[in-house]
Each structure stands twice: as C-alpha cells, then as structure tokens.
Amino acid sequence: QVQLAESGGGLVQAGGSLRLSCAASGRTFGSRAMGWFRQAPGKEREFAASINWSGGSTYYAGSVKGRFTISRDNAKSTVYLQMNSLKPEDTAVYYCAASPGGTYASATYYATLGAYEYWGQGTQVTVSS
C-alpha cells in the first residue's frame, strides 16, 4: 500500500511559478515510475509529466513542455513538479500518481491513467490573469 500526499498548490498570477511536492509512504517508492496529472473543472483528468524510477527519464505533455520540470528524490520518497511561466489555462487540481513497483514501460505508456496504481488527493492550482 502506498499513500501519496500532494502539497504546494495555491493562487499565483500569470507568469508566476509554483513547486508542487508529492510525498509517498512505503518502502517501494524508488522502484516506481511517478506521474503528475491535472483536472480542470468540467474536464477529464489529463497527463502533465512523468518520471521513471531513477529520475533518468522524463516525459511531458506538449502543453507544459519547456515550462514544467518533474524531478524526484528517492531518499526522501518525494516527487516534485516545478511549474514556471504559469498560464490561466494551467488552473486545475493537480494529482500525483505512482505506478506498480518494478515495472518498466515506454514513456508514452506512463502518460496514460491506466499506468498508475495509486493516486493522491490532489492540490489546487489557480492562475489568475
């Protein structure tokens, strides 16, 4: 069982930055790919970024590439999402997710909801214009 707890959301003006954190419980964090997804009101949950178990491979949605950076610290069982140059359309609840431990797949696979076994409760990000 893995529990995920996101933090770092808030209200920011367009062009600003936020860093989200996701702390994981359990001893298997280091063997899991991690992802960040987001869901705006009235819309489906969508992929934002993913990172493999070691941190050596990352993948981004086109809408955030070049502005968001995903990273992880396996010693702290934490994954981060640094969000720069925020836009009003980035407003959403942001969720982190953990894949099953010990699995290895393509970057595009980890852009899908079905790749993940555990989800956090989400943190609200609101970008004002």
Secondary structure, DSSP 8 states (H G I E B T S, - for coil): ---EEEE--EEEETT--EEEEEEE-SS-GGGS-EEEEEE-TTS--EEEEEE-TTSS-EEE-TTTTTTEEEEEETTTTEEEEEE-S--GGG-EEEEEEE--TT----TTGGGSGGG-SEE---EEEEEE-
